[in-house]
Amino acid sequence: MTAADLVPALALLAVLTRELLWLSATAIAISSIDDIAVDALWLTRVAFRRAPDLPAEPAEPGRFAILVPAWDEADVIGPMLTRLLSTLEHPDYTVFVGVYPNDPATCAAVAQVSDVRIITVLTSSPGPTTKADCLNHLWTAALAQEDVAGVRFKAIVLHDAEDIVHPASLGLYDRLMPALSMVQLPVLPLPDADSRWVSGHYLDEFAQNHAKDMMVRAVLDAPIPSAGVGTAIDRLVLERLAGPGGVPFDAGSLTEDYEIGHRLNRIGLKGRMIRVWKDGELVATREYFPATIDAAVRQKSRWLIGIALSGWDRLGWDGSIASRWMLVRDRKGLFTAVVAVLAYGAAALTIGQMAVRALVSSAIGQPLPPLLGAEGALLPAFLLFNAGLLLWRLVMRMGFTGRHFGLAEALRAGPRAVIANAINFLAAMRAVQRYRGTVFQGQPPLWDKTVHRFPAEPVSARFAAPHG
C-alpha cells in the first residue's frame, strides 16, 4: 500500500473527526456557559459583598445532639471523638454514635472513649445498611434522651467518624438558629502529601463548590444541599420532616443529606452555607478524602447514584426556576463525565491525524485538504471559543484552590483537572452499573463506604487571609 492509497481513508476519517469535534465541543460549550453563568453571579452578587454581621449570642446556650453514624470505623472513631470532646467550645451537647451488632471492633473503640457526653446506639439490624438508616436510629435515641433529661435539643448536628470538627462550630449554630432552619459549614479536604493528584482533586472541587456555588444558590434562594457533615438542622424542623411517629431520613436513600436541603426548601424553610472566619481561620469541617483511584471512584459513584440517578426519581424537577437550574447542575455530572472523555478522544484523534497527514502529504508531494474544513470554516473558530471558555474555568478553579490551600496547590489544580475528569468518568460508569442492579434486580441500597483516615498529628486549621 502506497501513501496515495491512504488519502481516501484519511478523507473519511477527517469527516468523522470533524463530527466528533463538533459534538464534543458543543456539549462542552453548553456546560461551560452554564458554569460561567454561576461565575458571573458570584462575581456580581457575592464576591465583593460585605459579609453580614452575625446575630448576638443567645442568652442561654442551646443544647445540641451530634449524630455520628459509624460502620467499620474502628481505626478513626476513637481519635475523632477524643479530639471533638476536648476541643468543642460549647457547654451543652451530647454525641450519639451509631454502631452495628456485627461490628465489634467499632463498638469497642467507642467504648474506650469513656465520657458521659457520649451515648452509644446499637442498630437493630447488622451492617452495612444505609447511612440514613443509622441516622434514624440515632434520631430515635436523641428523642429518648430528651425524655430522660426533660430538655429538648435545639438542633441536630451531622458529622462523620473521620471529621475534624471546628471548635467554634456549635457556637456558630447557636447564634444562627432558629432564624435559619439548616446551617451548613464549609468542608475543606485535608491535603495529602502522599496523594497530591487523586486526593488532591477534592481540594479543587470543594474549594469551588463551597466558596462559590453554594453562595450563589443562596442568592437565588435555591436549595442548599447538606454535605452530611458540618450540618446543623433545627430539631423542630427535623421532627416536622419526620412526621408523626416517623423518622426524618429515608433509609432507602444513598444521599439522604443532599435530599434534606431540597425537602426544606420545598416547604418554604431556609438553609444556608455560612462562611465565617475566627482568629484568621475558616470555621469549617476538615477531613481526609480518598487517596486511591478505586476509593475515589467508589465514593463518587455513590454520590452520582443518589444525586443524578435515584435523585431524579425521588426529587423530580419541582421547584422554582432557580431550583430546577440547580437540579440540572447537580445531575449533569453523568453527562459531563462522558463528554470530557469524548473530548479527550477527539483531541487525540485530531493530533494523531495531523501527524499522519503530514507524513502522507510529504510522501505524495502535495497538501491534503485541511483537516478542520476549508478556509472560513466555523469549526476552528468554535474550537478557539471553547478553548477560551475552558481557560476561564481553569483559572477560576486554580483561583479558588489557591485561596484556601496556597500557590502550590493552585498550580497543581490545572493538571489535576485531567485526573478529576478520568475519575468522574469511571465513577459515572460504575454508578450506572450499580443503579441498574438496584432498579432492575431489586438489590437494596447498601452503605458502600470508603476506608477513612484520621490525622495522627494535630492539624492546623489556618488558611489564607480571610475573604467573604
N, C-alpha and C positions, 0 to 999 in steps of 0.2 A: 504493500500500500504506500502510495506516494503522498507527499504533503498536500497536493492538489485534491486528492481523494477525500481529505478531511474537511474541505471547505463546505460542502452541503451539510454535513453533520454539525459543523460549528455554527452554521446559519440557523439551523433548527434549534440548537442549544441556546443560541443568543435570544431567540424569541421566547423560549421557556424561562430563561433567566430574567428577561425584562418583565414578564408577567409576575414572576416570583418577587421581584423587587418592588413592583407596583403594589402587590398585595401586602407585603410586609411593611413597606413604607407608609401606606395608607393607614394600616392598623396602628403603627407606632405614632403617626401624626395625631390620630384621634385621641389616643391615650395621653400623649404629651400635652395636647391642648387642654384636656381635662385637668391634668396636673398643674399646668401653668395658670389656669383659672383660679385654682386654690392658692397658688403662689401670689397671684395678683391681689386676692382678697387679704392674704396675710400681710402683704406689704402696705396696703392702703387702709386696713381696718385694725390691724393688730400690732405690727412691728414697732410703730412709733407711738403707740398709745400708752399713756401713763397707767401703771397698774393701780387699780382701786385700793383704797385703804381697807384693811381687814376690820371686821366687826370687833367690838370690845370683847374682852374675855367675860364669860358668864360669871354671875355672882357665885354660883356653886359649880364645881367641876362635874361634868356629866359622867355617867357610868357606861363603859364600853365592853362589848363582847367581841373578842378577837377569835375568829374561826380559822383553824389550820387543819385542813384535811391531809392525812399522811398515810399513803400506801407505799410500802417498801422504801422508807425514808430513814432507816436506822443510822446511816452514815452522817446525816445532816441535822436531824431534828433536835438532837441534844444541844449541839453548839448554837443552833438558831434560837432555841428557847432560852438558853443561858444568857446569850447576848441581849435578847429582847427584854428579859426581866431586869437586867442590870442597867439598861440604858434608857428605857422609856421615861420621859419626863411628864408623867401623869399619875395622879394618885389613885385612880379608881378604874380598874379594868380586870377582866377575867379572860384567860386564854383557854379555849376549848379545842382540844386536839383529837381529831377523829382517827382511830386506828381500827385494824381489822383482826378478827379472831385467828386468821391463818397467817398472820404476820407478827410472830412473837418477838422478832428482833427489834422492830419499831416500837412495840409495846414496852419492851424492856428499856429502850433508850429514853422513852418519855418518862418512865417510872424513875429513872435515875436523876431526873431534874426535879428534885423534891421541893415543891413550893405550893403554898395554899392558893396561889392565883391560877394554878393550872388544874383543869378538870379534864380527865381522860375519858373519851366517849368511845365505847366499843360498838361497832356497827352490827346490825342484825344478820348480815349476810357476809360470806367470805369474799375477799377481794381478788382481783380488782372489779369493782362495779363501775360507776362513773364518779367523777369528782362531784357532780351535782347531788348524787345520792348520798355521798359522805357529808356534804354540806347540809343536807336536810336533817341528817341525824344530829349534827351539831346545833342546828336551829332549834330542834326539839329539846335538846339538852339545855340550851340557853333559856328557853321558856320555863323549863322546870326549875332552873336555878333562880329565876325571878320569883317564882312562887315561894321558894325556900327563904330568899333574902327579903322578900316583901318590897323590892325596889325594881323598877323597870330599867332596862338598858336604854341609853339614849340612842345608840347606833350599833349596828353590826359591822365589824371590820373584817375584810377578807385578806388573808395572806397565805403564802405557800411555805412549805417546810424549808426552803432554801433562801428565804428572803432576809436581807439586811434591812431592818425596819428603822426609819429615821426617828431619833429620839423625840422630835417635836411634832410628829405626825398626829398623835391623839389630841394634843392641844390645839392644833390647827383645825381638826374636825370639830372640836368642841366650839370653836368660835364661828364656824361657818354653818353649822346645823342648829335648828331645823330650817333656816332660810333656804338652804339647798337640800334636796331630798337625797342626792348622792354626790359625794366628793371623791374625785379620782386624782391621786397624786401621780406625778410622772414616774415612769420606770426607766432607770438607767442601767444598762448592762455593765457588768464589770469587765474591763479589758483583760484579756487572757494572753499573757506573753507567749504561751505555747500554742495558741491558735489564733494568730493575728488575722487570718484570712477567712476562716469558717465562723468561729465565734465572733470575730470582729465585724462581720457584716450586720449583726444585730445592732451594733453601736450606731451604724449609719441609719438603719431603718427606724429605731426607736427615737433617735435624736430628731429626725424629721417629723415623725408621726405625733410625738407628744409635745413638741415645741411649736409645731405649725398646724398640722391637720386638725388636731383636737381643739385648738384655739379658734380655728376658722369655723368648725362645727358650732361652737358656742355662739359666735357672731351670727350665724344663720339660724339659731335655735333648732338645730338638728340634733338627733340623739347622740349622746356621748356614751360609747360603749365602755363598760367596765373592763379593765385589764385583768381582773381576777385577783390582783394583788394591789395593796395600797388603795383599796376601795372602802369607803365608809357609806353605808346605806342607812337612812333613818329607820329606826326599829319599827315605828308605827306604819311606815310606808311598806316595809317588807312584809309586815303582817297583812296589810291590805292586798299585796300581790299574792300572798299565800291563800287568802280566802278563809272562810270559817273552817277551822279544824284542819286546814291543809298545810302544805309546805310550799315555800317560795321558789324553789329551784326545780326545774323539770329534770327528773332523773334520766330521761331519755335523750338529753342534750349533751353534746360534747363541748359546747361553748356557752354554758349557762351564764357566764359572766357577761359576754357580749350581748346576749339577749336581754339581760336585766335592764341595760341602758335604754334599749328600744321600748321595752314594756313601760318603763317610767315615762318616757316621752309621749307615748300614745295615750296615757291617762292624764296628760297635762302637767306632769311634775318635772322639775328641773334638776339635771345633773350637770356638773362642770368639772373640767380639768383645771386644777389650781396649781399655779407655779409661783412659789414663794421662796425667797432666799432668807436664810437666817445665819447671821455671823459669816456671811460670804459664801455660804453653801446652799445648794438647792435642796429643799425638803422633798426627798424622793425615795423610792424603794429601789434598792440595788440588789443584783443577783448575777450569778454566772449563767450564761446561756450555752447551749450545746457546742462542744468543741470539735465534733467529727461530722462529716457529711451525712452519715447514716442517721445520727441522732437529730441533726437539724432537719433532715427530710421527714423523719417521723413526727417531729413536733409540728412542723409547718403543714404537713398533710392533715393532721388533726384539726388545725385551725381552719384549713380550707374546707374540710368536710362540714364543720359546724357553721361556718360563715357563708361560704359560697355555694354549698350544695344543699345540705339539710336546712340551712338558714333560709334558702329560697322558699322551701316548702313551709317552714314553720312560721316565718315572719311575713312572707309575701312581699307586696310592694306598696303597702299602705303608708299614709302619712303625707306631709306637705311636700311641695316640690323639692325643697332643700333636703328633706329626709330621704326622698327617693333618689336624689342625686348621690347622697352618701351611701345608699344601698348599692347603687351601681359601682361606686368606687370600691366598696368593700368586697364586692363579688367579681370584680374584673380581674382578680389575681389569676384565676384559671386561664383567662383569655390572654393576659399579658405574658404569662409564663411560656405559653406555646408560641406567641408572636416573637418573643425575644430569640428563641432557638431558631425559628424560621428566618429571622433577620440575620443571625449569625451564619446560617447555612447559605443564604443568598449572597452575603458578603464574601464568604469563602469561595463560592462558585464563581462569582464575578472576578475575584483576584486570580483564581486558577485559570479561567478562560483568557484573561488578559495576557497571562504568560504564554499559554499555548498559542493564542492567536498571533502573538509577536513572533514566535518561532516559525509558524506556518507562513506568515506574511513574508518573513525573510527568505524562507525556502523557495517560495513561488515567485518572488521578486515583485510583488505588488501588494498594496494595502488591502485589508479586508474591510467590509462595511463597518461603521462604528458599532461597538457592542451595545451602547445605550441608546441607539437610534440616530437618525440623520441629524444634520445641523439644525438647530432650532427646536429639537425635541424637548418635551416638557419633563421627561424623567430626570435628566441631570439637575435641572433647577429644583425639582421636587426633592431629590435626594439631598441637595445642599440645604434646602429649607429644613428638612428633617434633621440634618446634622446640627443646625443652629439650635433647634428645639432640644436635642439631646445634650448639647453642650451646656445650655442653660440649666437643664435638670441636674447635670453632673456638678455644676458649680454650686447649686443650691444644696445638693447632698453633701458636698465637701464642706460647705459653709456651716451647716448645722452640726456636722460631726466635729469640726474644729472648735465650734463654740463651746461644746461640752467636754471634749476629750483632748483638745490640743492639736497643734500643727501636724505632728507625725501621723496621728490617726486620720486627719483630714486628707493628707496626701495618699494614704492607703485607701481611702474611700473610693477613689476613682477606679483603680483596677479591681477593687473588691466588688464593684457593681457587676462585673462579669461573673464572678463566683456566686453572687446572690442570684443572678438570673438562672444559672445552672441548678442551684439548689431549689429554687422556686419551681423550675420545670419538673425536676424529679419528684418534688412534693405534689405537684398537680397530678402527675401520672399515678402516684400512689393513692392520692385522695380519691380519684375516680374509681380505681380498682376496689378500694375498701368500701366506698359508698355503694357500689354495685352489690357487694356482698350483703350490706345492710338492707338494701331495698329489695333485691330480687331473691335473696336466700334467707331473709328473715333473721340474720345474725344480730344479736343485741349489741348496742354500742358498749365498748369497754374502755377503761382508762389506759390508753396507750401512751403512758408517760415515759419521759426520758430520765436517765440517771442524773441526779442533782449533785451539786458540789457546794460546799460552804468554805469560805476563806479560812485557811489555817492561822493566818496572822491578822491583826487588826487592819481594817481598811479605812483609808482616808476618804472622807466624803466630799472633799473640796474639789471645786470645778473652776472653770473660767470665771472672769468677773461677772457679776450679776447683770442679767438682762431680763426684761419682762416677757 
